[in-house]
Amino acid sequence: MITCVLARMVVTATEAYRLTMGGVGGSTRGHVRWTSVAVVGTWFASVVFTGTLWAVAPHLAKPPSLAVAVVIVALVPLALGGVVARHAPGNAVGPLLALAGFLALATNLIDGDQLGPFGGTWTLLYLALGILLLVVPDGHTASRRWTVLGWSFVAVVAGCIAVLALSWARLGPLPVITAASYALLVAFLLLLAGCALAPFLRHRHADPDQRLRLRWTLLAGTSLPFTLLLCWASYLIVGTADLVGFGLVVMYLAIPIGATIAVVRPALVDIDRATVTTATASVLAMGALILLSVTCGVAGLTLAQWSPIAAIATIALLTGTAAILVPVLQRRLDRLLYPERGRALTAIDQLTTQVELGITQPSAVQDVLRTALRDPGLLVAYRDITDHRLHLLDGSPTTPGATTALVSVRGEEIGALIGSTVRRPSVTVTRAAAPLIDLVRTGAAIAQARLEVEASRERLLRAGYAERRRLERDLHDGAQQRLVALGIRLRVLQRSRPSAEESRLALDAAVAELGTAVAELRRIAHGLRPSTLDGGLAVALADLTLADPDTIHLEVQAFDLPDAVATTAYYVASEAVANALRHARATTIRLSAHERSGVLQLRVADNGIGGACFVPTGGLTGLGDRVAAVGGELRIDSQPGEGTVVEAALPCGS
């Protein structure tokens, strides 16, 4: 098993050498970066160390099962060091990752009981990863102070190894060595805490691109204090450090993976919420451990030596306290780690209050977020209720991009925040801004509906004026002229004193003329309201089928409809049937009217050429206005070559 693992390490080392020598896309061929040399050298050193240990002194190594586990864990940072060197030549993160893998092998493959004077080398497990947290993501520390901290960390680790070696060899006064070892241990823990804190402080003052990269380090870096907390908890619970092994495995996986993603693909996943949650859990765990440590110190017992009732009661008390503190601490850490997001949430709260008081409009959310997030190019978009497309605040359509954060309310997508930087707005900000964007969307829908109502009202007024002018013209040119002529004829007949026969003929002609005038008046009245509706909608629709009985098929189940509804339904059916007969080349027209739950469902479907649509001055637009006037809805489905379906839903309630 060990032989297979070593063979795989040799193959991987060779592949890493080939990749790093090739540079990025071949652009650095012929020029070897120092980081590439360091990574490849560390790979070969790892192979040589492991092979030499098993070939020369296998008795010093851990059992094969544990050794294989150590090699597998160490392979993660060793391999990721090659990946970083490939994608970011010259970045010190690559060599540090490889060094972390080598130190994991060097300090863990040898059995702890066989270390002798090298018992302090356990501190090397934290050295490379601690320095790595100082230089991610660009390979440099944020300032000179952090550089000093890094070198101090190296010096303290060297001091720990030296003091423990002196203690093993008993080369000095024991009290002095003991005091020095404790002092160095405290310094080691403080410097390690500083390394873990570095990404948090660096994140607060970084630019958007750096923050995008550092968020992975924030999350992965919590594994370092997690390991120390686990070691602390292990001593409290069982009196030994046996649990620290699990923490070391997590640390040697999390930090290298987080550092690699930070350098290679920082925009992989939005993990801000996970970072805050992890940091909250770490702080609460530290607080609980402090309380347990004090309690155990006073009692002089480890937690495992407590009575079951006392242990359960203490754990329950700590759990309940943590549950109460989680939301408060989470908000505080969120504002500490992500100050821009904290400013955005505060600004959104203030804007919401102003909107509720009527001081400002919801559309101000765009300016507020631009200022709070320091993104002057940020855009707020809403999804139109009618066409479901994204529109900017000025009404122009837009499409989501890589930096777009979609906004949802009650599971429905209502809009988006479109950032102009490399990072999209966080989920927390979009969730907080959602009510304001929903108000913007509703306001836009109301404004659009108002425009449509005004346009419909104007069309109805124009149609009314045109209808009145037609009636006036028809009355003037038809019935009015006949009645005037009839009056003149009767006046002449009255004054001329004709014979009885002439009077009879003249009166017969007058009666005939009067009948013609009455017929014309009925025709005009029929244009306002069809006389066939006197027998009900079913009779009126049946009259429509007489235009082409073989083509038009009728099905009606509607009774006792309000006159306005019946008249509107008749005109919709009449216009749809006329269009199908004149323009659609239909061979089958199905006309149906059914009343369900107080709504008249009218449907006219044909198998014609299709292509019908609403146009500003067309008959279908007029029908839509007429249907909307009685509170109904008109729908048209007319795909080219697939026929036309006209549907009207007309409420029949009083």
SEZABA-80705 format. One record per residue (C-alpha): y, x, z; residue number from 1; chain. Coordinates in nm, 3 decimals, padded with zeros to 5 digits, m for minus. Layout:
N
        yy        xx        zz   num   cadena
         Y         X         Z   NUM        A
...
% end
This chain:
654
        yy        xx        zz   num   cadena
    00.000    00.000    00.000     1        A
    00.239    00.279    00.094     2        A
    00.150    00.463   m00.229     3        A
    00.241    00.155   m00.437     4        A
    00.574    00.117   m00.260     5        A
    00.656    00.486   m00.311     6        A
    00.564    00.460   m00.679     7        A
    00.793    00.162   m00.715     8        A
    01.075    00.355   m00.547     9        A
    01.031    00.641   m00.795    10        A
    01.043    00.400   m01.091    11        A
    01.349    00.224   m00.952    12        A
    01.520    00.557   m00.883    13        A
    01.460    00.663   m01.243    14        A
    01.596    00.333   m01.372    15        A
    01.900    00.364   m01.145    16        A
    01.959    00.714   m01.281    17        A
    01.942    00.586   m01.641    18        A
    02.179    00.297   m01.570    19        A
    02.434    00.495   m01.376    20        A
    02.438    00.774   m01.631    21        A
    02.510    00.515   m01.902    22        A
    02.823    00.388   m01.734    23        A
    02.958    00.040   m01.807    24        A
    02.875   m00.071   m02.158    25        A
    02.839    00.292   m02.263    26        A
    03.210    00.357   m02.222    27        A
    03.153    00.650   m01.982    28        A
    02.862    00.811   m02.164    29        A
    02.874    01.186   m02.122    30        A
    03.086    01.167   m01.807    31        A
    02.905    01.125   m01.477    32        A
    03.097    00.960   m01.192    33        A
    03.058    01.109   m00.847    34        A
    02.943    00.767   m00.723    35        A
    02.660    00.766   m00.977    36        A
    02.550    01.114   m00.869    37        A
    02.565    01.010   m00.502    38        A
    02.359    00.695   m00.559    39        A
    02.094    00.873   m00.764    40        A
    02.084    01.163   m00.516    41        A
    02.036    00.919   m00.227    42        A
    01.752    00.750   m00.416    43        A
    01.568    01.079   m00.467    44        A
    01.636    01.183   m00.107    45        A
    01.480    00.856    00.011    46        A
    01.173    00.914   m00.204    47        A
    01.140    01.277   m00.091    48        A
    01.186    01.190    00.278    49        A
    00.934    00.907    00.269    50        A
    00.679    01.106    00.071    51        A
    00.716    01.416    00.287    52        A
    00.677    01.215    00.608    53        A
    00.350    01.059    00.493    54        A
    00.220    01.380    00.336    55        A
    00.311    01.629    00.610    56        A
    00.336    01.435    00.938    57        A
    00.179    01.090    00.903    58        A
    00.117    01.085    01.280    59        A
    00.494    01.057    01.334    60        A
    00.526    00.745    01.117    61        A
    00.503    00.385    01.228    62        A
    00.189    00.185    01.151    63        A
    00.151    00.103    00.778    64        A
    00.235   m00.266    00.816    65        A
    00.566   m00.191    00.989    66        A
    00.638    00.099    00.753    67        A
    00.599   m00.124    00.448    68        A
    00.838   m00.378    00.602    69        A
    01.094   m00.101    00.664    70        A
    01.064    00.023    00.306    71        A
    01.107   m00.327    00.163    72        A
    01.420   m00.390    00.371    73        A
    01.563   m00.048    00.281    74        A
    01.503   m00.114   m00.089    75        A
    01.766   m00.392   m00.083    76        A
    02.073   m00.172   m00.016    77        A
    01.924    00.112   m00.222    78        A
    01.884   m00.113   m00.528    79        A
    02.220   m00.284   m00.480    80        A
    02.387    00.056   m00.460    81        A
    02.269    00.118   m00.817    82        A
    02.395   m00.225   m00.927    83        A
    02.743   m00.157   m00.787    84        A
    02.751    00.193   m00.937    85        A
    02.662    00.037   m01.273    86        A
    02.931   m00.234   m01.265    87        A
    03.203   m00.047   m01.073    88        A
    03.189    00.330   m01.145    89        A
    03.404    00.522   m00.899    90        A
    03.381    00.259   m00.626    91        A
    03.259    00.406   m00.295    92        A
    03.075    00.083   m00.211    93        A
    02.781    00.189   m00.430    94        A
    02.708    00.520   m00.251    95        A
    02.759    00.357    00.090    96        A
    02.501    00.091    00.006    97        A
    02.255    00.356   m00.104    98        A
    02.330    00.559    00.210    99        A
    02.261    00.252    00.426   100        A
    01.919    00.220    00.265   101        A
    01.841    00.589    00.319   102        A
    01.948    00.573    00.686   103        A
    01.730    00.266    00.736   104        A
    01.432    00.470    00.616   105        A
    01.524    00.784    00.807   106        A
    01.569    00.609    01.142   107        A
    01.295    00.345    01.126   108        A
    00.997    00.503    00.951   109        A
    00.941    00.743    01.243   110        A
    00.786    00.595    01.553   111        A
    01.045    00.562    01.831   112        A
    00.822    00.738    02.079   113        A
    00.808    01.042    01.849   114        A
    01.184    01.086    01.799   115        A
    01.225    01.328    02.089   116        A
    01.576    01.477    02.081   117        A
    01.672    01.243    01.795   118        A
    01.662    00.925    02.006   119        A
    02.029    00.864    01.937   120        A
    01.979    00.832    01.564   121        A
    01.954    00.453    01.608   122        A
    02.335    00.455    01.586   123        A
    02.303    00.566    01.223   124        A
    02.170    00.219    01.143   125        A
    02.522    00.083    01.191   126        A
    02.720    00.375    01.051   127        A
    02.702    00.313    00.676   128        A
    02.732   m00.063    00.710   129        A
    03.028   m00.031    00.948   130        A
    03.212    00.202    00.707   131        A
    03.117   m00.033    00.424   132        A
    03.305   m00.319    00.595   133        A
    03.615   m00.098    00.605   134        A
    03.623   m00.023    00.230   135        A
    03.492   m00.340    00.061   136        A
    03.580   m00.446   m00.205   137        A
    03.774   m00.164   m00.377   138        A
    03.618    00.136   m00.203   139        A
    03.930    00.222   m00.001   140        A
    04.049    00.133    00.346   141        A
    04.345   m00.102    00.378   142        A
    04.565    00.156    00.553   143        A
    04.564    00.496    00.721   144        A
    04.484    00.339    01.057   145        A
    04.157    00.202    00.925   146        A
    04.077    00.544    00.778   147        A
    04.125    00.696    01.123   148        A
    03.899    00.427    01.269   149        A
    03.630    00.514    01.014   150        A
    03.636    00.884    01.092   151        A
    03.642    00.805    01.465   152        A
    03.331    00.595    01.414   153        A
    03.159    00.887    01.243   154        A
    03.260    01.121    01.527   155        A
    03.139    00.881    01.799   156        A
    02.803    00.835    01.622   157        A
    02.767    01.213    01.601   158        A
    02.862    01.237    01.970   159        A
    02.603    00.978    02.070   160        A
    02.330    01.166    01.886   161        A
    02.437    01.497    02.042   162        A
    02.466    01.363    02.399   163        A
    02.126    01.192    02.383   164        A
    01.977    01.516    02.247   165        A
    02.130    01.709    02.540   166        A
    01.995    01.447    02.779   167        A
    01.646    01.483    02.634   168        A
    01.662    01.863    02.657   169        A
    01.831    01.846    03.003   170        A
    02.084    02.109    02.895   171        A
    02.361    01.996    03.129   172        A
    02.443    01.816    03.452   173        A
    02.275    01.478    03.443   174        A
    02.571    01.280    03.591   175        A
    02.807    01.427    03.334   176        A
    02.568    01.353    03.047   177        A
    02.509    00.999    03.175   178        A
    02.882    00.933    03.208   179        A
    02.944    01.075    02.860   180        A
    02.666    00.863    02.709   181        A
    02.808    00.545    02.864   182        A
    03.158    00.630    02.748   183        A
    03.039    00.703    02.397   184        A
    02.835    00.380    02.395   185        A
    03.142    00.178    02.492   186        A
    03.346    00.358    02.225   187        A
    03.068    00.295    01.974   188        A
    03.065   m00.079    02.046   189        A
    03.445   m00.101    02.032   190        A
    03.462    00.086    01.700   191        A
    03.179   m00.125    01.562   192        A
    03.372   m00.437    01.662   193        A
    03.675   m00.291    01.484   194        A
    03.470   m00.243    01.168   195        A
    03.349   m00.603    01.188   196        A
    03.708   m00.721    01.244   197        A
    03.853   m00.521    00.954   198        A
    03.764   m00.768    00.676   199        A
    03.921   m01.055    00.873   200        A
    04.251   m00.873    00.921   201        A
    04.248   m00.741    00.565   202        A
    04.188   m01.091    00.433   203        A
    04.505   m01.228    00.597   204        A
    04.733   m00.992    00.404   205        A
    04.542   m00.962    00.076   206        A
    04.639   m01.097   m00.267   207        A
    04.441   m01.389   m00.421   208        A
    04.197   m01.163   m00.605   209        A
    04.128   m00.954   m00.295   210        A
    04.078   m01.268   m00.089   211        A
    03.834   m01.399   m00.343   212        A
    03.630   m01.080   m00.298   213        A
    03.675   m01.044    00.076   214        A
    03.541   m01.391    00.157   215        A
    03.188   m01.263    00.088   216        A
    03.245   m00.971    00.322   217        A
    03.378   m01.212    00.586   218        A
    03.056   m01.410    00.578   219        A
    02.819   m01.114    00.551   220        A
    03.008   m00.912    00.814   221        A
    02.930   m01.170    01.081   222        A
    02.571   m01.043    01.074   223        A
    02.685   m00.721    01.244   224        A
    02.813   m00.884    01.564   225        A
    02.520   m01.127    01.532   226        A
    02.283   m00.832    01.567   227        A
    02.465   m00.706    01.876   228        A
    02.471   m01.056    02.025   229        A
    02.099   m01.089    01.959   230        A
    02.036   m00.758    02.134   231        A
    02.252   m00.875    02.423   232        A
    02.066   m01.207    02.441   233        A
    01.732   m01.026    02.427   234        A
    01.820   m00.824    02.737   235        A
    01.936   m01.138    02.917   236        A
    01.629   m01.344    02.830   237        A
    01.337   m01.101    02.838   238        A
    01.489   m00.783    02.974   239        A
    01.420   m00.575    02.659   240        A
    01.579   m00.527    02.314   241        A
    01.278   m00.658    02.120   242        A
    01.476   m00.936    01.944   243        A
    01.720   m00.691    01.787   244        A
    01.475   m00.620    01.504   245        A
    01.534   m00.964    01.355   246        A
    01.909   m00.910    01.370   247        A
    01.878   m00.573    01.195   248        A
    01.679   m00.729    00.910   249        A
    01.944   m00.999    00.867   250        A
    02.222   m00.739    00.877   251        A
    02.055   m00.510    00.623   252        A
    02.015   m00.802    00.385   253        A
    02.342   m00.990    00.441   254        A
    02.599   m00.709    00.433   255        A
    02.464   m00.530    00.121   256        A
    02.424   m00.859   m00.068   257        A
    02.771   m00.978    00.036   258        A
    02.931   m00.645   m00.057   259        A
    02.759   m00.643   m00.397   260        A
    02.870   m00.997   m00.480   261        A
    03.224   m00.910   m00.364   262        A
    03.237   m00.627   m00.619   263        A
    03.031   m00.769   m00.905   264        A
    03.069   m01.151   m00.903   265        A
    03.318   m01.262   m00.637   266        A
    03.364   m01.615   m00.780   267        A
    02.994   m01.699   m00.759   268        A
    03.015   m01.974   m00.493   269        A
    03.287   m02.117   m00.267   270        A
    03.170   m02.009    00.082   271        A
    03.490   m02.052    00.283   272        A
    03.347   m02.334    00.489   273        A
    03.028   m02.138    00.559   274        A
    03.238   m01.840    00.670   275        A
    03.439   m02.047    00.917   276        A
    03.125   m02.216    01.048   277        A
    02.949   m01.881    01.097   278        A
    03.251   m01.730    01.270   279        A
    03.273   m02.034    01.499   280        A
    02.906   m02.002    01.591   281        A
    02.950   m01.629    01.661   282        A
    03.248   m01.687    01.892   283        A
    03.069   m01.964    02.082   284        A
    02.754   m01.751    02.109   285        A
    02.956   m01.461    02.248   286        A
    03.121   m01.688    02.503   287        A
    02.785   m01.828    02.609   288        A
    02.639   m01.480    02.641   289        A
    02.932   m01.367    02.857   290        A
    02.878   m01.659    03.091   291        A
    02.504   m01.597    03.102   292        A
    02.560   m01.227    03.163   293        A
    02.786   m01.295    03.458   294        A
    02.542   m01.549    03.599   295        A
    02.243   m01.321    03.553   296        A
    02.435   m01.034    03.708   297        A
    02.524   m01.239    04.015   298        A
    02.169   m01.373    04.049   299        A
    02.007   m01.039    03.970   300        A
    01.753   m01.208    03.742   301        A
    01.699   m01.234    03.368   302        A
    01.700   m01.580    03.215   303        A
    01.322   m01.568    03.178   304        A
    01.294   m01.532    03.560   305        A
    01.498   m01.846    03.630   306        A
    01.333   m02.170    03.733   307        A
    01.269   m02.404    03.434   308        A
    01.504   m02.670    03.573   309        A
    01.792   m02.423    03.619   310        A
    01.738   m02.269    03.274   311        A
    01.724   m02.610    03.101   312        A
    02.032   m02.736    03.289   313        A
    02.230   m02.422    03.202   314        A
    02.134   m02.436    02.833   315        A
    02.216   m02.809    02.820   316        A
    02.556   m02.745    02.980   317        A
    02.635   m02.466    02.735   318        A
    02.520   m02.676    02.439   319        A
    02.736   m02.972    02.542   320        A
    03.039   m02.749    02.594   321        A
    02.985   m02.588    02.254   322        A
    02.962   m02.929    02.085   323        A
    03.301   m03.021    02.232   324        A
    03.464   m02.690    02.137   325        A
    03.323   m02.663    01.782   326        A
    03.584   m02.881    01.599   327        A
    03.877   m02.730    01.789   328        A
    03.761   m02.373    01.742   329        A
    03.671   m02.439    01.378   330        A
    04.023   m02.560    01.303   331        A
    04.177   m02.261    01.480   332        A
    03.959   m02.010    01.296   333        A
    04.015   m02.186    00.966   334        A
    04.392   m02.150    01.008   335        A
    04.349   m01.790    01.125   336        A
    04.121   m01.679    00.842   337        A
    04.286   m01.885    00.569   338        A
    04.656   m01.918    00.661   339        A
    04.750   m02.054    00.320   340        A
    04.499   m02.334    00.358   341        A
    04.633   m02.399    00.707   342        A
    04.986   m02.422    00.567   343        A
    04.861   m02.654    00.295   344        A
    04.695   m02.888    00.546   345        A
    05.007   m02.894    00.763   346        A
    05.228   m02.960    00.461   347        A
    04.999   m03.239    00.341   348        A
    05.010   m03.402    00.684   349        A
    05.390   m03.389    00.683   350        A
    05.410   m03.526    00.329   351        A
    05.172   m03.810    00.419   352        A
    05.399   m03.908    00.707   353        A
    05.704   m03.900    00.479   354        A
    05.528   m04.112    00.219   355        A
    05.431   m04.369    00.483   356        A
    05.796   m04.385    00.597   357        A
    05.915   m04.424    00.238   358        A
    06.116   m04.101    00.247   359        A
    05.946   m03.943   m00.054   360        A
    05.693   m04.016   m00.327   361        A
    05.324   m03.913   m00.337   362        A
    05.389   m03.714   m00.656   363        A
    05.564   m03.453   m00.439   364        A
    05.215   m03.330   m00.346   365        A
    05.223   m03.091   m00.644   366        A
    05.538   m02.909   m00.524   367        A
    05.410   m02.906   m00.167   368        A
    05.079   m02.746   m00.264   369        A
    05.249   m02.495   m00.492   370        A
    05.460   m02.373   m00.201   371        A
    05.186   m02.381    00.063   372        A
    04.920   m02.212   m00.152   373        A
    05.168   m01.970   m00.310   374        A
    05.058   m02.077   m00.654   375        A
    05.367   m02.177   m00.855   376        A
    05.153   m02.272   m01.154   377        A
    04.924   m02.513   m00.968   378        A
    04.893   m02.856   m01.132   379        A
    04.790   m03.191   m00.987   380        A
    04.601   m03.423   m01.221   381        A
    04.473   m03.778   m01.179   382        A
    04.195   m03.957   m01.364   383        A
    04.323   m04.261   m01.550   384        A
    04.167   m04.588   m01.435   385        A
    04.146   m04.719   m01.792   386        A
    04.036   m04.430   m02.015   387        A
    03.900   m04.209   m01.729   388        A
    04.070   m03.900   m01.871   389        A
    04.255   m03.642   m01.663   390        A
    04.633   m03.669   m01.687   391        A
    04.903   m03.447   m01.541   392        A
    05.190   m03.598   m01.344   393        A
    05.400   m03.618   m01.662   394        A
    05.129   m03.829   m01.825   395        A
    05.000   m03.565   m02.065   396        A
    04.619   m03.532   m02.086   397        A
    04.442   m03.218   m01.964   398        A
    04.090   m03.081   m01.927   399        A
    03.925   m02.910   m01.625   400        A
    03.886   m02.533   m01.632   401        A
    03.733   m02.254   m01.427   402        A
    03.996   m02.284   m01.152   403        A
    03.982   m02.665   m01.134   404        A
    03.881   m02.829   m00.805   405        A
    03.778   m03.192   m00.858   406        A
    03.903   m03.451   m00.609   407        A
    03.690   m03.748   m00.506   408        A
    03.739   m04.054   m00.286   409        A
    03.441   m04.259   m00.170   410        A
    03.219   m04.085   m00.425   411        A
    03.453   m04.159   m00.718   412        A
    03.625   m03.875   m00.899   413        A
    03.997   m03.958   m00.899   414        A
    04.166   m03.634   m01.002   415        A
    04.179   m03.257   m00.975   416        A
    04.378   m02.960   m00.851   417        A
    04.414   m02.698   m01.124   418        A
    04.499   m02.354   m00.987   419        A
    04.674   m02.092   m01.198   420        A
    04.522   m01.796   m01.008   421        A
    04.167   m01.662   m01.022   422        A
    04.059   m01.884   m00.735   423        A
    04.033   m02.262   m00.732   424        A
    04.179   m02.460   m00.438   425        A
    03.934   m02.502   m00.150   426        A
    03.731   m02.812   m00.078   427        A
    03.922   m02.866    00.247   428        A
    04.256   m02.878    00.067   429        A
    04.129   m03.110   m00.206   430        A
    03.981   m03.343    00.054   431        A
    04.310   m03.353    00.246   432        A
    04.514   m03.412   m00.071   433        A
    04.279   m03.684   m00.200   434        A
    04.465   m03.984   m00.044   435        A
    04.797   m03.870   m00.193   436        A
    04.641   m03.813   m00.536   437        A
    04.482   m04.157   m00.510   438        A
    04.829   m04.301   m00.447   439        A
    04.961   m04.112   m00.751   440        A
    04.676   m04.251   m00.958   441        A
    04.734   m04.605   m00.834   442        A
    05.106   m04.576   m00.898   443        A
    05.043   m04.454   m01.252   444        A
    04.804   m04.745   m01.311   445        A
    05.059   m04.993   m01.179   446        A
    05.334   m04.842   m01.396   447        A
    05.106   m04.859   m01.701   448        A
    05.010   m05.218   m01.620   449        A
    05.379   m05.306   m01.582   450        A
    05.453   m05.159   m01.924   451        A
    05.163   m05.350   m02.076   452        A
    05.277   m05.674   m01.912   453        A
    05.630   m05.623   m02.039   454        A
    05.500   m05.547   m02.388   455        A
    05.273   m05.853   m02.374   456        A
    05.560   m06.070   m02.254   457        A
    05.778   m05.943   m02.537   458        A
    05.504   m06.020   m02.791   459        A
    05.457   m06.367   m02.646   460        A
    05.832   m06.430   m02.663   461        A
    05.844   m06.311   m03.023   462        A
    05.543   m06.528   m03.107   463        A
    05.710   m06.825   m02.938   464        A
    06.034   m06.773   m03.130   465        A
    05.840   m06.741   m03.456   466        A
    05.642   m07.057   m03.378   467        A
    05.956   m07.253   m03.302   468        A
    06.115   m07.135   m03.625   469        A
    05.801   m07.241   m03.814   470        A
    05.806   m07.584   m03.651   471        A
    06.173   m07.624   m03.727   472        A
    06.111   m07.527   m04.089   473        A
    05.809   m07.757   m04.121   474        A
    05.997   m08.047   m03.966   475        A
    06.305   m07.983   m04.179   476        A
    06.122   m07.935   m04.505   477        A
    05.857   m08.201   m04.451   478        A
    05.865   m08.496   m04.212   479        A
    06.239   m08.481   m04.151   480        A
    06.321   m08.500   m04.524   481        A
    06.078   m08.786   m04.573   482        A
    06.220   m08.985   m04.283   483        A
    06.577   m08.927   m04.398   484        A
    06.489   m09.034   m04.751   485        A
    06.307   m09.338   m04.612   486        A
    06.612   m09.435   m04.409   487        A
    06.838   m09.404   m04.710   488        A
    06.599   m09.612   m04.919   489        A
    06.587   m09.885   m04.657   490        A
    06.965   m09.881   m04.626   491        A
    06.996   m09.923   m05.003   492        A
    06.739   m10.201   m04.996   493        A
    06.936   m10.374   m04.721   494        A
    07.263   m10.368   m04.917   495        A
    07.133   m10.443   m05.270   496        A
    06.979   m10.786   m05.192   497        A
    06.678   m10.747   m05.425   498        A
    06.435   m11.020   m05.520   499        A
    06.135   m11.100   m05.306   500        A
    05.904   m10.909   m05.538   501        A
    06.131   m10.603   m05.538   502        A
    06.160   m10.619   m05.160   503        A
    05.784   m10.632   m05.126   504        A
    05.736   m10.330   m05.352   505        A
    06.011   m10.137   m05.178   506        A
    05.864   m10.210   m04.835   507        A
    05.519   m10.107   m04.954   508        A
    05.665   m09.777   m05.074   509        A
    05.848   m09.731   m04.742   510        A
    05.530   m09.793   m04.545   511        A
    05.345   m09.542   m04.761   512        A
    05.626   m09.287   m04.710   513        A
    05.618   m09.352   m04.337   514        A
    05.242   m09.295   m04.333   515        A
    05.290   m08.963   m04.512   516        A
    05.551   m08.858   m04.256   517        A
    05.319   m08.949   m03.970   518        A
    05.040   m08.743   m04.128   519        A
    05.270   m08.442   m04.156   520        A
    05.373   m08.479   m03.793   521        A
    05.008   m08.489   m03.693   522        A
    04.942   m08.172   m03.895   523        A
    05.229   m07.996   m03.718   524        A
    05.104   m08.116   m03.379   525        A
    04.756   m07.994   m03.473   526        A
    04.902   m07.642   m03.502   527        A
    05.013   m07.661   m03.139   528        A
    04.697   m07.810   m02.998   529        A
    04.400   m07.899   m03.218   530        A
    04.327   m08.270   m03.205   531        A
    03.957   m08.192   m03.205   532        A
    03.998   m08.072   m02.844   533        A
    04.050   m08.434   m02.742   534        A
    03.671   m08.461   m02.746   535        A
    03.619   m08.141   m02.544   536        A
    03.558   m07.774   m02.624   537        A
    03.205   m07.840   m02.750   538        A
    03.332   m08.083   m03.013   539        A
    03.613   m07.846   m03.118   540        A
    03.374   m07.551   m03.154   541        A
    03.130   m07.766   m03.347   542        A
    03.412   m07.848   m03.586   543        A
    03.452   m07.473   m03.651   544        A
    03.093   m07.447   m03.772   545        A
    03.169   m07.685   m04.058   546        A
    03.343   m07.397   m04.236   547        A
    02.999   m07.241   m04.306   548        A
    02.711   m07.422   m04.131   549        A
    02.448   m07.183   m04.269   550        A
    02.621   m06.875   m04.127   551        A
    02.764   m06.998   m03.796   552        A
    02.519   m07.071   m03.512   553        A
    02.657   m07.251   m03.206   554        A
    02.543   m07.264   m02.843   555        A
    02.770   m07.434   m02.586   556        A
    02.716   m07.512   m02.219   557        A
    03.062   m07.587   m02.080   558        A
    03.204   m07.915   m01.947   559        A
    03.524   m08.042   m01.783   560        A
    03.731   m07.733   m01.857   561        A
    04.104   m07.714   m01.784   562        A
    04.305   m07.786   m02.097   563        A
    04.468   m07.441   m02.101   564        A
    04.127   m07.270   m02.079   565        A
    03.973   m07.489   m02.349   566        A
    04.271   m07.434   m02.581   567        A
    04.262   m07.056   m02.529   568        A
    03.885   m07.044   m02.584   569        A
    03.920   m07.246   m02.904   570        A
    04.185   m07.013   m03.047   571        A
    03.979   m06.704   m02.960   572        A
    03.672   m06.854   m03.127   573        A
    03.874   m06.975   m03.426   574        A
    04.036   m06.634   m03.485   575        A
    03.708   m06.443   m03.437   576        A
    03.514   m06.674   m03.669   577        A
    03.790   m06.664   m03.932   578        A
    03.799   m06.282   m03.922   579        A
    03.420   m06.264   m03.954   580        A
    03.419   m06.499   m04.253   581        A
    03.716   m06.343   m04.433   582        A
    03.689   m05.970   m04.362   583        A
    03.355   m05.874   m04.205   584        A
    03.120   m05.983   m04.485   585        A
    02.894   m06.125   m04.214   586        A
    02.581   m06.323   m04.299   587        A
    02.523   m06.435   m03.940   588        A
    02.780   m06.540   m03.679   589        A
    02.664   m06.640   m03.332   590        A
    02.915   m06.843   m03.129   591        A
    02.831   m06.916   m02.765   592        A
    03.022   m07.053   m02.468   593        A
    02.876   m07.072   m02.117   594        A
    03.034   m07.148   m01.783   595        A
    02.898   m06.934   m01.497   596        A
    03.034   m06.914   m01.144   597        A
    03.368   m07.061   m01.241   598        A
    03.419   m06.831   m01.543   599        A
    03.388   m06.937   m01.907   600        A
    03.208   m06.666   m02.102   601        A
    03.291   m06.698   m02.473   602        A
    03.113   m06.471   m02.720   603        A
    03.141   m06.438   m03.098   604        A
    02.903   m06.183   m03.253   605        A
    02.854   m06.107   m03.623   606        A
    02.649   m05.862   m03.826   607        A
    02.934   m05.756   m04.052   608        A
    03.086   m05.420   m04.135   609        A
    03.260   m05.376   m03.799   610        A
    03.568   m05.161   m03.750   611        A
    03.787   m05.428   m03.586   612        A
    04.040   m05.302   m03.331   613        A
    04.360   m05.391   m03.154   614        A
    04.680   m05.317   m03.347   615        A
    05.032   m05.386   m03.215   616        A
    05.104   m05.673   m03.456   617        A
    04.749   m05.793   m03.523   618        A
    04.590   m06.126   m03.442   619        A
    04.350   m05.970   m03.191   620        A
    04.641   m05.833   m02.990   621        A
    04.793   m06.181   m02.982   622        A
    04.461   m06.321   m02.863   623        A
    04.452   m06.058   m02.589   624        A
    04.797   m06.168   m02.472   625        A
    04.692   m06.534   m02.481   626        A
    04.377   m06.460   m02.279   627        A
    04.570   m06.245   m02.028   628        A
    04.821   m06.531   m01.984   629        A
    04.548   m06.748   m01.827   630        A
    04.414   m06.459   m01.615   631        A
    04.123   m06.371   m01.843   632        A
    03.996   m06.056   m02.013   633        A
    03.925   m05.995   m02.381   634        A
    03.678   m05.726   m02.493   635        A
    03.594   m05.610   m02.844   636        A
    03.300   m05.392   m02.947   637        A
    03.315   m05.315   m03.319   638        A
    03.148   m04.993   m03.425   639        A
    03.167   m04.929   m03.802   640        A
    02.856   m05.063   m03.973   641        A
    02.722   m05.227   m03.656   642        A
    02.904   m05.562   m03.657   643        A
    03.164   m05.697   m03.419   644        A
    03.134   m05.863   m03.077   645        A
    03.436   m06.046   m02.933   646        A
    03.397   m06.152   m02.570   647        A
    03.643   m06.344   m02.355   648        A
    03.604   m06.413   m01.983   649        A
    03.830   m06.703   m01.881   650        A
    03.853   m06.817   m01.516   651        A
    03.808   m07.194   m01.488   652        A
    03.917   m07.240   m01.127   653        A
    04.207   m07.470   m01.049   654        A
% end
